[in-house]
Amino acid sequence: MEDRSPPPPPTMTTTSSHQDSDADTSVNFTVKFSGRSIPVAASPDSSIRDVKSLLQPLTNVLPRGQKLIFKGKILDDSTTLRASEVKSGAKVMLMASQGLHQGEGPILKAAPAQPIVRGTNRSSNVAKEKAAAKVDKTHLERWKITGVVALAERNLEFIPDEVWACGPSTRILDISNNSVECVPLRIGSLTSMQKLLMDANGLSDQSINWEGLSSLKFLTVLSMNQNDLTALPPALGAITSLRQLYFANNKLTSLPVEIGHLNQLEVLKVNNNRISTLPLQIGDCISLVEVTLVFLVLFVPNDSAFLEHEL
């Protein structure tokens, strides 16, 4: 009997698609930004400009506001990943320029500090200063109970004696937006202080007693934004309890090598200064998750450890 069953279908050879081929040759690397690890996959022949375009929707930072740093070098927009030696498994750091972002991005521009208005009438100023410096017993008792001394925007030129009366009760001292020009040795008497906020005052290098500050064994946050500081002393490295450092909008030209002793430091913000180099010892800050420099850095240490620290 004749077999009339249909012939078997022809055998087809499966070939890899073009997309699979691209996936096999793509570079899979990580971009460190603002404490985040962003996975990126791109062709090795993609330009750095292309990578920045890929990062824009992931970071909300415009390409022109991005700087990508790999092995201590700022990557040029016109070069490719291949030419930049960025391979799979690499870690690249992204620094973002303040203000060059869209929507609700991670780069936030702080509201400008209120200017301190000083009148020309000296007697009027003295009266205001005395009134501002006067602390009633109710405030003093509340400070001792809560541990929070709030003296921001009080037209102060010095730290009131009532603050020292709080002694070890003080956990947070906020003297921001005043005209305080001195941090005396007595600051060390606030032995339990965890946060010291002195933004927008008249602080200079010589007006801060770092011996007093370095004796604060529980200090985790030190903020001295918007002052007149040009240098930070080696004594900064003695405050090993620090987790957050804020020295933006000063006149700093460098960071001390002793900053490497701050192995609990998580946040470092020194944007809008005159810093041109970072010390190699910053690679010893093993807890760093956020660094804000805003493009004034001309050289980053060629130290792989620096990129390992979630910067």
Secondary structure, 3 states (H helix, E strand, C coil): CCCCCCCCCCCCCCCCCHHHHHHHHCEEEEEEECCEEEEEEECCCCEHHHHHHHHHHHHCECHHHEEEEECCEECCCCCECCCCCCCCCCEEEEEECCCCECCCCCCCCCCCCCCCCCCCCHHHHHHHHHHHHCCCHHHHHHHHHHCEEECCCCCCCCCCHHHHHHHHHCCEEECCCCCCCCECHHHHHCCCCCEEECCCCCCCHHHECHHHHHCCCCCCEEECCCCCCCCCCHHHHHCCCCCEEECCCCCCCCCCHHHHHCCCCCEEECCCCCCCECCHHHHHCCCCCEEECCCCCCECCCCHHHHHCCC
